[in-house]
Amino acid sequence: MPSYKTQPGLAYPLGATYDGKGVNFALFSAHAEKVELCLFDASGAEEIVRFPITENDNSIWHIYVQGLIPGQVYGYRVYGPYKPLEGHRFNPNKLLIDPYGRKLTGKLIWHKAIFGYDVDSPEKDLSFSELDSAPYVPKSVVVGNTFDWGDDNETRPRYQMDETIIYETHLRGFTKLHPQISDDKRGTFAGFADKSVTSYLKWLGVTAVEFLPVHAFFGNRHKKGYIKDNYWGYESFTFFAPEQFYMASDEIDEFKRMVKALHQKGIEVILDVVYNHTGEGNQMGPTFCYRGIDNASYYTLNSENKRYYYDSTGCGASFNVQNGYVLSLVMDSLRYWIEEMHVDGFRFDLAPTLCRQNKEFRMHCGFLYATGQDPLTRRVKMIAEPWDIGFGGYQVGAFPPGWGQWNDKYRDTVRRFWKGDQGQVAELASRLAGSSDVFNHMNRDIWSSINFVTAHDGFSLKDLVSYNAKHNFSNGENNRDGTDSNWSWNSGAEGETHNPTIKENRLQRLKAMTTTLLMSFGTPMMLAGDEFAHTQFGNNNPYCQDNVLTWIAWDAISKGNKELVKYVRRVIALRKKLKIFNRRRFFTGEVVNKGYKDLTWYNELGEEFSTTDWHDVNRKSISYCVYTGSRFVFAIFNANYTAQNWKLPPLETKYHWNLLLDSSSKFKEDTKLGAGEVISVPAWSVLVFEIKK
């Protein structure tokens, strides 16, 4: 057994820090009575030595061990009161991972020893478990930082939000069936770094990839007999270590190489992060980190009975970012992924939970103050999912200027319009123009609205036009899970069909919704696979489906969807080329030059929308004309079942309208039409024109 020398060490930085001669360990716990550092062999199977940590500065327990190097496996045992009724659940029989640990080794094995209480006791979580959890839990690993980023800091893409086109994807599912990636790299960071992937994304034209959670998460794949799997990853172990399952090489530099490869193709990386709760769940959940380190500090307890938790997430217990040390953990995590992993932005799952004070959402809260003043978080993209399930949890439009916010109003309105619902035109106009009714206050920019029609949660675009109802039976919950408010229409047959009329209708509406998304003001986000009609066969909640149901079917491109992919690429390119979407300010509808308004809505008679038009519930078509001073861009959106005659705005008769895009492919490209000319707009289509002076 090696001989180790220890010193008191330093309280900061927290976590395990290698300085070339040894490792400093620092851990926050306000209510602990004793802390032990446990060192393991390289496999994590055998505990080598255990050190009591006696130094405690302002609730930070710290020790320095000479001679340790990166690769050292470790964990903590924390002593204190086991009094669930008072909110304390210390149990030194449970080996705990480091909240600041940057790498994990070993898999979570579902065993009753991972619980702080005796699962066989009739008292349940009030009982005390004496079983040692060390053989069954992942352990933290000391890491160094020798990765060579080269000139990435100077050359990495830095798109403004008004230039951004987000592509949301699941890291594993995107490459699991990719034909050009070797089996050992499929579903990993290395697989996503493959040239076949990065070149495709560059070719498609998106500017940012948004990954579903890649922080190490609590998967159910190790629970014996448990049919579900935590595929999406919304149950984080830790907010520093990447998910082991996504690493082909078992080294965190693999993530860095992926980021570097994407940056070299001009693509930014955005992470979906889950700081609102952890995989430990409620009082019946396991103890592998925060609960055993300091339950009363890390989680928001029920004020009336501290045995239980306050939960605005639906996942068991809200993370307590009102606590200064816990907020520091979140901020340190964000800074780590920005500084050391070169991430370009974050999407915050159930963001209102992070902004709750005394259980109520507050825009003036510690989390938003902290992210707003920090020089690192201020320079990256910050995107909120602006709702949770707590009281007053729907907060779309409530986040500060500088934040992007998922806009479910946009999603539902676009779906309903292209479903053919009545009374959607006025609402659609607001969504097309950036949702000023939601976001145009506090000096926000027009890109604040993150526009999306589909996301990981819900139907894919193909399923949106192929199913009237969800089909989630394979999830094992008798189809009770997942929303029933899909605003979908199957076009006449549920699921797959050979009917050519139905198939044509589905294709036209799929293309029309994609075009609408990319011809709307705000920041567009598309779902991976939608560009070639990926299907999940009607499952609108595939959180537990780590299989061919969710894996992107790349062979779909070679089986008839090549033209669709090319079309989506063309629309993305058109959005960039037009430049009208690269604006910060909302439209005013007022005259800006020579009698022309910045934004005008026209009806099929070539006249501006009247009050009657806006209130016509039977109307299913609308058009906008945007004037920039140097060009006019005109777009028609026709959700009628039949073609509709449409008079192009007369404007200045000496100019011609140039047809740039027809989602129905009925018109020839580059058709020139006279001002005031009447055309037949195909059913279920979007047409885009331009006059360039």
C-alpha positions as CSV (number, residue, x, y, z in Angstrom):
1,M,0.0,0.0,0.0
2,P,1.5,3.4,-1.0
3,S,2.3,5.9,1.7
4,Y,0.5,9.2,1.5
5,K,1.2,12.6,3.1
6,T,-1.6,14.9,3.8
7,Q,-1.9,18.6,4.5
8,P,-4.9,20.8,5.4
9,G,-5.2,22.1,1.8
10,L,-7.4,24.9,0.5
11,A,-11.1,25.6,0.6
12,Y,-11.1,26.7,-3.0
13,P,-11.5,25.7,-5.7
14,L,-14.1,23.0,-4.8
15,G,-13.7,19.6,-6.2
16,A,-10.5,17.7,-6.9
17,T,-7.7,19.9,-8.2
18,Y,-4.3,18.6,-9.4
19,D,-1.4,21.0,-9.1
20,G,1.4,18.8,-10.5
21,K,2.5,17.6,-7.1
22,G,-0.7,16.3,-5.5
23,V,-4.5,16.8,-5.3
24,N,-6.5,19.3,-3.3
25,F,-10.0,18.1,-2.3
26,A,-12.7,20.5,-1.2
27,L,-16.4,19.7,-0.4
28,F,-19.3,21.8,0.8
29,S,-21.5,20.6,3.6
30,A,-23.0,22.9,6.1
31,H,-24.5,20.3,8.4
32,A,-22.0,17.5,8.3
33,E,-20.2,16.4,11.5
34,K,-17.4,14.5,9.9
35,V,-16.2,13.9,6.3
36,E,-13.9,11.1,5.0
37,L,-12.1,11.0,1.7
38,C,-11.9,7.4,0.3
39,L,-9.3,6.5,-2.3
40,F,-9.8,3.5,-4.6
41,D,-7.7,1.5,-7.0
42,A,-7.9,2.2,-10.7
43,S,-10.8,-0.2,-11.2
44,G,-12.8,1.5,-8.4
45,A,-13.4,-2.0,-6.9
46,E,-11.1,-1.8,-3.9
47,E,-10.8,0.9,-1.3
48,I,-7.1,1.6,-0.7
49,V,-7.2,4.2,2.1
50,R,-9.5,6.5,3.9
51,F,-8.6,10.0,5.2
52,P,-10.6,11.9,7.8
53,I,-11.0,15.6,6.7
54,T,-10.6,17.8,9.7
55,E,-10.3,21.2,8.1
56,N,-13.5,23.1,7.7
57,D,-13.7,26.7,6.5
58,N,-17.1,28.3,6.2
59,S,-18.7,24.9,5.6
60,I,-16.0,23.8,3.1
61,W,-14.2,20.6,4.1
62,H,-10.8,20.3,2.6
63,I,-7.6,18.2,2.5
64,Y,-4.5,18.0,0.3
65,V,-2.9,14.7,-0.6
66,Q,0.6,14.7,-1.9
67,G,1.6,12.4,-4.7
68,L,-1.8,11.8,-6.2
69,I,-2.1,12.2,-10.0
70,P,-5.0,12.4,-12.5
71,G,-6.7,9.1,-12.8
72,Q,-7.1,8.7,-9.0
73,V,-10.5,7.2,-8.2
74,Y,-12.2,8.6,-5.1
75,G,-15.4,9.2,-3.2
76,Y,-16.7,10.7,0.1
77,R,-18.4,9.4,3.2
78,V,-20.2,12.1,5.1
79,Y,-21.3,11.8,8.8
80,G,-24.1,13.6,10.5
81,P,-27.6,13.2,11.8
82,Y,-29.9,10.8,10.1
83,K,-33.1,12.6,11.0
84,P,-35.4,12.7,8.0
85,L,-38.1,14.6,9.9
86,E,-35.6,17.4,10.4
87,G,-34.4,17.2,6.8
88,H,-31.1,15.4,7.5
89,R,-30.2,12.2,5.7
90,F,-26.5,11.6,6.4
91,N,-25.4,8.0,6.2
92,P,-21.7,7.2,6.1
93,N,-22.4,3.7,4.7
94,K,-23.1,5.4,1.4
95,L,-20.2,6.3,-0.8
96,L,-20.8,9.7,-2.4
97,I,-19.6,11.1,-5.7
98,D,-18.1,14.6,-5.7
99,P,-20.6,17.2,-6.9
100,Y,-17.6,18.9,-8.6
101,G,-16.2,15.6,-10.0
102,R,-15.3,16.0,-13.7
103,K,-15.3,12.4,-14.5
104,L,-16.9,9.2,-13.3
105,T,-15.9,5.6,-13.5
106,G,-18.1,2.5,-12.9
107,K,-21.8,2.1,-13.5
108,L,-24.7,2.5,-11.2
109,I,-25.9,-1.0,-10.2
110,W,-29.5,-1.1,-9.0
111,H,-29.2,-2.6,-5.5
112,K,-30.9,-1.9,-2.2
113,A,-27.5,-0.7,-0.8
114,I,-27.7,2.5,-2.8
115,F,-30.6,3.7,-0.7
116,G,-30.0,5.6,2.6
117,Y,-32.8,3.8,4.2
118,D,-33.6,0.1,4.6
119,V,-35.9,-0.7,1.6
120,D,-37.2,-3.8,3.4
121,S,-38.2,-1.9,6.5
122,P,-41.9,-1.0,7.1
123,E,-40.7,2.5,8.2
124,K,-39.3,3.0,4.7
125,D,-37.3,6.2,4.4
126,L,-37.4,6.8,8.2
127,S,-35.3,3.7,8.7
128,F,-31.5,3.6,8.4
129,S,-29.5,1.4,6.0
130,E,-26.2,-0.1,7.2
131,L,-25.4,-1.6,3.8
132,D,-22.2,-0.3,2.1
133,S,-23.1,1.2,-1.3
134,A,-19.5,1.5,-2.6
135,P,-19.6,-1.7,-4.8
136,Y,-22.7,-0.4,-6.6
137,V,-22.2,3.3,-7.3
138,P,-20.0,5.3,-9.8
139,K,-17.0,6.9,-8.3
140,S,-15.3,10.2,-9.1
141,V,-12.0,10.5,-10.9
142,V,-9.3,13.1,-10.7
143,V,-8.6,14.7,-14.0
144,G,-5.9,17.0,-15.5
145,N,-6.2,19.6,-18.2
146,T,-3.7,19.1,-21.0
147,F,-6.0,19.3,-24.0
148,D,-4.6,21.4,-26.9
149,W,-7.4,23.6,-28.2
150,G,-5.1,25.2,-30.8
151,D,-6.6,28.4,-32.1
152,D,-10.2,27.5,-31.2
153,N,-10.6,30.5,-29.0
154,E,-9.8,32.8,-31.9
155,T,-11.5,30.9,-34.7
156,R,-14.6,29.4,-33.1
157,P,-17.9,30.6,-34.5
158,R,-19.6,33.4,-32.6
159,Y,-23.0,33.9,-34.2
160,Q,-25.3,36.6,-33.0
161,M,-28.7,35.3,-32.0
162,D,-30.3,36.8,-35.0
163,E,-28.0,34.7,-37.2
164,T,-28.6,31.5,-35.3
165,I,-30.4,28.4,-36.6
166,I,-30.6,25.7,-33.8
167,Y,-30.7,22.0,-34.5
168,E,-31.9,20.0,-31.5
169,T,-30.7,16.4,-31.3
170,H,-29.9,13.5,-29.0
171,L,-26.2,12.8,-29.1
172,R,-26.5,9.0,-29.0
173,G,-29.6,8.7,-31.2
174,F,-28.1,10.8,-33.9
175,T,-25.3,8.5,-34.8
176,K,-26.5,5.1,-33.5
177,L,-27.6,4.0,-37.0
178,H,-25.2,6.2,-39.0
179,P,-23.8,4.0,-41.9
180,Q,-20.5,5.9,-42.2
181,I,-19.5,5.6,-38.5
182,S,-17.8,2.6,-37.0
183,D,-19.7,0.5,-34.5
184,D,-17.4,1.3,-31.6
185,K,-18.0,5.1,-32.1
186,R,-21.7,5.1,-32.8
187,G,-23.7,6.9,-30.1
188,T,-20.7,8.7,-28.7
189,F,-19.0,12.0,-28.7
190,A,-16.4,10.5,-31.0
191,G,-19.1,9.4,-33.4
192,F,-20.6,12.9,-33.5
193,A,-17.2,14.4,-34.2
194,D,-16.9,12.2,-37.3
195,K,-16.5,14.2,-40.5
196,S,-19.6,12.5,-42.0
197,V,-21.7,14.2,-39.3
198,T,-20.0,17.6,-39.0
199,S,-19.9,17.9,-42.8
200,Y,-23.6,17.1,-43.1
201,L,-24.5,19.7,-40.6
202,K,-22.4,22.3,-42.3
203,W,-24.0,21.3,-45.7
204,L,-27.5,21.6,-44.2
205,G,-26.7,25.1,-43.0
206,V,-27.6,25.0,-39.3
207,T,-25.4,27.2,-37.1
208,A,-25.8,25.4,-33.7
209,V,-26.3,21.9,-32.4
210,E,-28.3,21.7,-29.2
211,F,-27.7,18.4,-27.4
212,L,-30.2,16.9,-25.0
213,P,-28.4,16.4,-21.6
214,V,-24.9,15.1,-21.7
215,H,-24.1,15.5,-18.0
216,A,-23.7,12.1,-16.4
217,F,-27.2,11.0,-15.6
218,F,-29.2,8.4,-13.7
219,G,-30.1,5.7,-16.2
220,N,-32.5,2.9,-15.3
221,R,-30.7,0.4,-17.6
222,H,-29.1,-1.2,-14.5
223,K,-32.3,-1.9,-12.6
224,K,-33.1,-5.6,-12.9
225,G,-36.3,-6.3,-14.6
226,Y,-37.1,-2.6,-15.2
227,I,-38.2,-2.2,-18.8
228,K,-37.7,1.5,-19.0
229,D,-34.6,3.3,-19.8
230,N,-33.7,7.0,-19.1
231,Y,-32.9,7.8,-22.7
232,W,-33.3,11.6,-22.7
233,G,-31.0,12.1,-19.7
234,Y,-33.0,14.5,-17.6
235,E,-31.8,13.0,-14.3
236,S,-28.3,14.3,-13.7
237,F,-25.8,12.6,-11.4
238,T,-23.4,15.6,-11.5
239,F,-23.2,18.8,-13.4
240,F,-19.5,18.5,-14.4
241,A,-18.8,15.0,-15.6
242,P,-20.0,14.0,-19.1
243,E,-22.1,10.9,-19.5
244,Q,-19.8,7.8,-19.5
245,F,-22.2,6.0,-21.9
246,Y,-21.4,8.6,-24.5
247,M,-17.6,8.2,-24.4
248,A,-16.0,5.7,-26.7
249,S,-12.5,6.3,-25.2
250,D,-13.4,6.8,-21.5
251,E,-11.7,10.2,-21.5
252,I,-13.3,13.6,-21.3
253,D,-11.1,15.0,-24.0
254,E,-13.4,13.1,-26.4
255,F,-16.0,15.7,-25.7
256,K,-13.5,18.5,-26.3
257,R,-12.5,17.0,-29.7
258,M,-16.1,16.9,-30.7
259,V,-16.6,20.5,-29.9
260,K,-13.4,21.5,-31.7
261,A,-14.5,19.5,-34.8
262,L,-17.9,21.2,-34.8
263,H,-16.4,24.6,-34.4
264,Q,-14.1,24.0,-37.3
265,K,-17.2,23.5,-39.4
266,G,-18.7,26.8,-38.2
267,I,-21.2,25.1,-35.8
268,E,-21.8,26.1,-32.2
269,V,-22.5,23.7,-29.3
270,I,-25.4,24.4,-27.0
271,L,-26.1,22.0,-24.0
272,D,-29.5,21.2,-22.5
273,V,-28.8,21.4,-18.8
274,V,-30.9,20.2,-15.9
275,Y,-30.0,22.2,-12.7
276,N,-33.6,22.1,-11.4
277,H,-33.5,18.6,-9.9
278,T,-31.2,15.6,-9.8
279,G,-31.5,11.8,-10.3
280,E,-31.9,11.3,-6.6
281,G,-35.6,12.0,-6.8
282,N,-37.8,12.3,-3.7
283,Q,-37.4,10.8,-0.3
284,M,-37.8,7.3,-1.7
285,G,-34.9,7.8,-4.1
286,P,-31.3,6.6,-3.8
287,T,-28.4,8.4,-2.0
288,F,-25.3,8.8,-4.2
289,C,-24.4,12.5,-3.9
290,Y,-26.3,15.6,-2.7
291,R,-28.7,13.9,-0.4
292,G,-25.9,12.3,1.6
293,I,-23.6,15.3,1.5
294,D,-26.2,17.8,2.9
295,N,-29.8,17.1,2.0
296,A,-31.1,20.2,3.8
297,S,-28.8,22.5,1.8
298,Y,-29.0,21.0,-1.7
299,Y,-32.7,20.5,-1.9
300,T,-35.8,22.6,-1.2
301,L,-37.6,21.0,1.7
302,N,-41.3,21.0,2.4
303,S,-41.6,23.8,5.0
304,E,-44.4,22.0,6.8
305,N,-42.7,18.6,6.9
306,K,-39.0,18.4,6.2
307,R,-39.2,14.7,5.6
308,Y,-40.6,15.6,2.2
309,Y,-39.5,18.0,-0.6
310,Y,-40.9,21.0,-2.4
311,D,-41.1,19.9,-6.0
312,S,-41.9,22.2,-9.0
313,T,-40.3,19.8,-11.5
314,G,-42.4,16.6,-11.2
315,C,-39.1,14.7,-10.6
316,G,-39.2,14.5,-6.8
317,A,-37.3,17.4,-5.4
318,S,-36.3,20.9,-6.5
319,F,-32.6,21.8,-6.4
320,N,-32.2,24.6,-3.9
321,V,-30.4,27.4,-5.8
322,Q,-31.6,29.8,-3.1
323,N,-28.7,28.5,-1.1
324,G,-25.6,30.5,-1.9
325,Y,-23.3,27.5,-2.0
326,V,-25.7,25.5,-4.3
327,L,-26.0,28.6,-6.6
328,S,-22.2,28.7,-6.7
329,L,-22.2,25.1,-7.8
330,V,-24.5,25.9,-10.7
331,M,-22.4,28.9,-11.7
332,D,-19.1,27.0,-11.4
333,S,-20.6,24.3,-13.6
334,L,-21.6,26.8,-16.2
335,R,-18.2,28.5,-16.1
336,Y,-16.5,25.1,-16.4
337,W,-18.4,24.1,-19.6
338,I,-17.7,27.5,-21.1
339,E,-14.0,27.9,-20.2
340,E,-12.7,24.3,-20.3
341,M,-15.1,22.6,-22.6
342,H,-15.7,25.6,-25.0
343,V,-19.5,25.3,-25.0
344,D,-21.3,28.2,-26.7
345,G,-24.6,28.2,-24.9
346,F,-27.1,26.5,-22.6
347,R,-30.8,25.6,-22.7
348,F,-32.1,25.5,-19.1
349,D,-34.7,22.7,-18.5
350,L,-37.7,23.9,-16.4
351,A,-35.9,27.2,-15.9
352,P,-38.6,28.9,-13.5
353,T,-37.5,26.4,-10.8
354,L,-34.1,28.1,-10.8
355,C,-35.8,31.4,-10.3
356,R,-38.1,30.5,-7.4
357,Q,-37.8,32.4,-4.1
358,N,-40.0,31.1,-1.3
359,K,-41.5,28.8,-3.9
360,E,-42.6,31.7,-6.2
361,F,-41.1,32.7,-9.5
362,R,-39.1,35.9,-9.3
363,M,-37.4,37.6,-12.2
364,H,-35.3,39.4,-9.5
365,C,-33.7,36.3,-8.1
366,G,-30.2,35.1,-7.3
367,F,-29.9,32.8,-10.3
368,L,-30.8,35.5,-12.9
369,Y,-28.7,38.1,-11.1
370,A,-25.7,35.8,-11.0
371,T,-25.9,34.7,-14.7
372,G,-26.6,38.3,-15.7
373,Q,-23.5,39.8,-14.1
374,D,-21.0,36.9,-14.8
375,P,-18.7,37.9,-17.7
376,L,-18.7,34.3,-19.0
377,T,-22.4,33.5,-19.0
378,R,-23.1,36.9,-20.4
379,R,-21.2,36.2,-23.6
380,V,-22.8,32.8,-24.4
381,K,-26.3,31.9,-25.5
382,M,-28.8,31.5,-22.6
383,I,-32.1,29.9,-23.4
384,A,-34.9,29.1,-21.0
385,E,-37.6,26.5,-21.1
386,P,-39.8,29.1,-19.4
387,W,-42.2,26.8,-17.5
388,D,-42.3,24.2,-14.8
389,I,-45.2,22.5,-13.0
390,G,-45.1,24.6,-9.8
391,F,-47.6,27.4,-8.9
392,G,-47.2,30.2,-11.4
393,G,-44.9,28.1,-13.4
394,Y,-45.8,29.3,-16.9
395,Q,-43.4,32.2,-17.4
396,V,-43.1,32.6,-21.2
397,G,-42.0,36.2,-21.8
398,A,-40.8,36.7,-18.2
399,F,-37.1,36.1,-18.5
400,P,-34.7,39.1,-18.7
401,P,-33.5,40.7,-21.9
402,G,-30.6,38.7,-23.4
403,W,-32.4,35.4,-22.8
404,G,-33.9,33.3,-25.5
405,Q,-37.2,31.6,-24.5
406,W,-38.9,28.6,-25.9
407,N,-42.2,29.8,-27.4
408,D,-44.9,27.2,-27.1
409,K,-47.4,29.7,-28.4
410,Y,-45.5,29.7,-31.7
411,R,-45.5,25.9,-31.7
412,D,-49.2,25.5,-31.1
413,T,-50.3,28.3,-33.5
414,V,-48.3,27.0,-36.4
415,R,-49.5,23.5,-35.8
416,R,-53.1,24.6,-35.7
417,F,-52.9,26.8,-38.7
418,W,-51.4,24.0,-40.9
419,K,-53.9,21.5,-39.4
420,G,-56.6,23.7,-41.0
421,D,-58.2,25.0,-37.7
422,Q,-60.3,28.0,-37.9
423,G,-59.6,31.4,-36.3
424,Q,-55.8,31.1,-36.4
425,V,-54.7,33.9,-38.8
426,A,-54.5,36.8,-36.3
427,E,-52.5,34.6,-33.9
428,L,-50.3,33.4,-36.7
429,A,-49.4,36.9,-37.7
430,S,-48.1,37.7,-34.3
431,R,-46.0,34.5,-34.3
432,L,-44.6,35.1,-37.7
433,A,-43.5,38.6,-36.7
434,G,-41.6,37.5,-33.6
435,S,-44.5,37.3,-31.0
436,S,-44.2,41.0,-29.9
437,D,-47.3,40.5,-27.7
438,V,-45.2,38.2,-25.6
439,F,-41.7,39.5,-25.8
440,N,-41.7,43.2,-26.9
441,H,-41.1,44.8,-23.5
442,M,-38.1,45.6,-21.3
443,N,-36.1,46.4,-24.5
444,R,-36.0,42.7,-25.6
445,D,-34.8,41.8,-29.1
446,I,-36.9,40.1,-31.7
447,W,-34.8,37.0,-31.5
448,S,-35.9,36.4,-27.9
449,S,-38.6,34.0,-29.2
450,I,-37.1,30.6,-29.8
451,N,-39.5,29.4,-32.5
452,F,-40.1,25.7,-32.9
453,V,-42.8,23.4,-34.3
454,T,-41.3,20.2,-33.0
455,A,-38.8,19.3,-30.2
456,H,-37.6,16.1,-28.5
457,D,-40.8,16.3,-26.3
458,G,-43.7,15.5,-28.6
459,F,-44.4,14.4,-32.1
460,S,-41.7,14.6,-34.8
461,L,-42.8,16.6,-37.9
462,K,-43.6,13.5,-39.9
463,D,-45.8,12.2,-37.1
464,L,-47.5,15.5,-36.7
465,V,-48.9,15.0,-40.2
466,S,-49.4,11.3,-39.8
467,Y,-51.2,10.7,-36.5
468,N,-54.3,12.2,-34.8
469,A,-53.4,10.7,-31.4
470,K,-50.4,9.6,-29.5
471,H,-49.3,5.9,-29.6
472,N,-47.2,5.4,-26.5
473,F,-48.1,1.9,-25.5
474,S,-44.5,0.7,-25.9
475,N,-43.6,3.0,-22.9
476,G,-45.4,0.7,-20.6
477,E,-47.9,3.1,-19.2
478,N,-51.0,2.1,-21.1
479,N,-50.7,5.2,-23.3
480,R,-51.4,7.5,-20.3
481,D,-48.1,9.4,-20.6
482,G,-47.4,12.2,-23.1
483,T,-49.7,15.1,-23.9
484,D,-53.0,14.8,-25.7
485,S,-52.8,18.4,-27.0
486,N,-50.8,17.7,-30.1
487,W,-52.7,19.8,-32.7
488,S,-51.9,17.2,-35.3
489,W,-53.8,15.8,-38.3
490,N,-53.1,12.5,-40.0
491,S,-54.4,13.7,-43.4
492,G,-57.0,11.0,-43.6
493,A,-55.4,7.8,-42.3
494,E,-53.7,7.0,-39.0
495,G,-50.0,6.1,-39.4
496,E,-48.4,4.6,-42.4
497,T,-50.3,4.5,-45.6
498,H,-49.9,3.8,-49.3
499,N,-52.6,6.3,-50.4
500,P,-50.9,8.7,-52.7
501,T,-53.3,11.6,-52.0
502,I,-52.7,11.3,-48.3
503,K,-49.0,11.0,-48.7
504,E,-48.9,14.1,-50.9
505,N,-50.9,16.1,-48.4
506,R,-48.5,15.1,-45.6
507,L,-45.5,16.1,-47.6
508,Q,-47.0,19.5,-48.5
509,R,-47.9,20.3,-44.9
510,L,-44.5,19.1,-43.7
511,K,-42.7,21.3,-46.1
512,A,-45.1,24.2,-45.4
513,M,-44.4,24.0,-41.6
514,T,-40.7,23.8,-42.1
515,T,-40.9,26.9,-44.4
516,T,-43.0,28.8,-42.0
517,L,-40.5,28.1,-39.2
518,L,-37.6,29.4,-41.3
519,M,-39.6,32.4,-42.7
520,S,-40.6,33.6,-39.2
521,F,-38.9,36.3,-37.2
522,G,-37.2,35.1,-34.0
523,T,-34.7,32.3,-33.5
524,P,-35.7,29.0,-35.3
525,M,-35.1,25.6,-33.7
526,M,-35.6,22.5,-35.7
527,L,-35.6,18.9,-34.6
528,A,-33.0,16.5,-35.9
529,G,-34.4,14.1,-38.5
530,D,-37.4,16.3,-39.4
531,E,-35.5,17.4,-42.6
532,F,-35.9,13.8,-44.0
533,A,-39.2,12.9,-42.3
534,H,-37.9,10.8,-39.4
535,T,-40.8,9.0,-37.6
536,Q,-41.3,7.8,-34.1
537,F,-44.4,5.9,-35.2
538,G,-46.8,8.1,-33.2
539,N,-44.9,8.1,-29.9
540,N,-44.9,11.6,-28.5
541,N,-43.0,10.9,-25.3
542,P,-40.1,8.5,-26.2
543,Y,-38.1,9.4,-23.1
544,C,-37.5,5.7,-22.4
545,Q,-36.9,4.5,-25.9
546,D,-33.2,3.9,-26.5
547,N,-33.8,1.9,-29.7
548,V,-34.7,2.2,-33.3
549,L,-37.9,4.1,-32.4
550,T,-35.8,7.2,-31.5
551,W,-32.5,6.6,-33.3
552,I,-32.2,8.7,-36.5
553,A,-32.9,6.5,-39.5
554,W,-30.2,7.7,-42.0
555,D,-31.4,5.2,-44.6
556,A,-34.6,7.3,-44.9
557,I,-32.5,9.7,-47.0
558,S,-31.7,7.0,-49.5
559,K,-35.3,5.7,-49.6
560,G,-36.9,8.7,-51.2
561,N,-36.4,11.7,-49.0
562,K,-33.3,13.2,-50.7
563,E,-35.4,15.9,-52.3
564,L,-36.9,16.8,-48.9
565,V,-33.5,17.2,-47.4
566,K,-32.4,19.4,-50.3
567,Y,-35.5,21.5,-49.9
568,V,-34.9,22.1,-46.2
569,R,-31.3,23.1,-47.0
570,R,-32.6,25.5,-49.6
571,V,-35.0,27.2,-47.2
572,I,-32.2,27.6,-44.6
573,A,-30.0,29.1,-47.3
574,L,-32.8,31.4,-48.3
575,R,-33.3,32.6,-44.8
576,K,-29.6,33.5,-44.6
577,K,-29.5,35.2,-48.0
578,L,-32.5,37.4,-47.5
579,K,-30.9,39.1,-44.4
580,I,-34.3,40.4,-43.3
581,F,-34.2,38.1,-40.3
582,N,-31.0,39.6,-39.0
583,R,-32.7,42.3,-37.0
584,R,-32.9,43.1,-33.4
585,R,-36.0,45.3,-33.1
586,F,-39.6,44.4,-33.4
587,F,-41.7,45.7,-36.2
588,T,-43.9,48.8,-35.6
589,G,-46.2,48.6,-38.7
590,E,-45.4,52.3,-39.3
591,V,-44.2,54.0,-42.4
592,V,-40.4,54.0,-42.6
593,N,-39.7,55.3,-46.1
594,K,-41.5,56.6,-49.2
595,G,-44.9,55.6,-47.8
596,Y,-43.9,52.0,-47.2
597,K,-44.3,50.3,-43.8
598,D,-41.7,48.1,-42.2
599,L,-44.3,45.3,-42.1
600,T,-47.6,45.0,-44.0
601,W,-50.2,42.3,-44.0
602,Y,-52.0,41.7,-47.3
603,N,-55.1,39.7,-48.2
604,E,-55.8,37.8,-51.4
605,L,-57.2,41.0,-53.1
606,G,-53.8,42.7,-52.8
607,E,-55.1,45.0,-50.0
608,E,-54.0,45.5,-46.5
609,F,-55.7,43.4,-43.9
610,S,-58.8,45.1,-42.5
611,T,-60.5,44.6,-39.2
612,T,-62.9,42.3,-41.0
613,D,-60.0,40.2,-42.3
614,W,-58.5,39.9,-38.8
615,H,-61.7,38.7,-37.3
616,D,-62.7,36.3,-40.1
617,V,-62.6,32.9,-38.4
618,N,-62.9,31.1,-41.7
619,R,-59.8,32.7,-43.1
620,K,-57.0,30.3,-43.7
621,S,-54.4,32.4,-45.5
622,I,-52.3,35.4,-44.9
623,S,-49.3,37.2,-46.3
624,Y,-46.7,39.6,-45.1
625,C,-44.5,42.1,-46.9
626,V,-41.3,43.3,-45.2
627,Y,-39.6,46.4,-46.4
628,T,-36.0,47.1,-45.5
629,G,-35.4,50.2,-47.5
630,S,-33.5,48.3,-50.2
631,R,-35.8,45.4,-50.8
632,F,-39.3,44.0,-50.4
633,V,-39.8,40.4,-49.3
634,F,-43.3,39.0,-49.6
635,A,-44.5,35.6,-48.3
636,I,-47.9,33.9,-48.7
637,F,-49.1,31.2,-46.3
638,N,-52.1,29.3,-47.7
639,A,-53.6,26.5,-45.4
640,N,-56.7,26.1,-47.6
641,Y,-57.7,22.7,-48.9
642,T,-57.7,24.2,-52.4
643,A,-55.6,26.7,-54.4
644,Q,-56.5,30.3,-53.9
645,N,-56.2,33.2,-56.3
646,W,-54.0,35.9,-54.9
647,K,-53.2,39.4,-56.2
648,L,-49.6,40.4,-55.6
649,P,-49.2,43.7,-53.8
650,P,-49.1,46.4,-56.5
651,L,-46.4,48.6,-54.9
652,E,-44.4,50.2,-57.7
653,T,-45.6,48.7,-61.0
654,K,-42.2,49.2,-62.7
655,Y,-40.8,46.3,-60.5
656,H,-41.4,42.6,-60.8
657,W,-41.9,40.1,-58.0
658,N,-39.3,37.4,-58.2
659,L,-40.5,34.0,-56.9
660,L,-37.7,32.6,-54.7
661,L,-39.5,29.7,-53.1
662,D,-42.6,27.5,-53.6
663,S,-43.0,24.8,-51.0
664,S,-45.4,23.0,-53.3
665,S,-43.0,22.9,-56.2
666,K,-45.9,23.8,-58.6
667,F,-44.2,26.9,-59.9
668,K,-40.9,27.1,-61.9
669,E,-38.0,28.5,-60.1
670,D,-37.1,32.2,-60.7
671,T,-40.6,33.0,-62.0
672,K,-41.0,36.7,-62.5
673,L,-44.5,38.2,-61.9
674,G,-45.8,41.7,-62.3
675,A,-46.8,43.9,-59.4
676,G,-50.6,43.5,-59.0
677,E,-50.7,40.3,-61.0
678,V,-53.1,37.6,-59.9
679,I,-51.7,34.1,-59.3
680,S,-53.0,30.8,-58.1
681,V,-51.4,29.9,-54.8
682,P,-51.4,26.1,-54.3
683,A,-53.2,24.5,-51.4
684,W,-51.1,23.9,-48.2
685,S,-48.2,26.0,-49.5
686,V,-45.9,28.8,-48.8
687,L,-44.6,31.2,-51.5
688,V,-41.8,33.6,-51.0
689,F,-41.1,36.6,-53.4
690,E,-38.6,39.4,-53.5
691,I,-38.3,42.8,-55.2
692,K,-34.7,43.9,-55.0
693,K,-34.2,47.6,-55.9
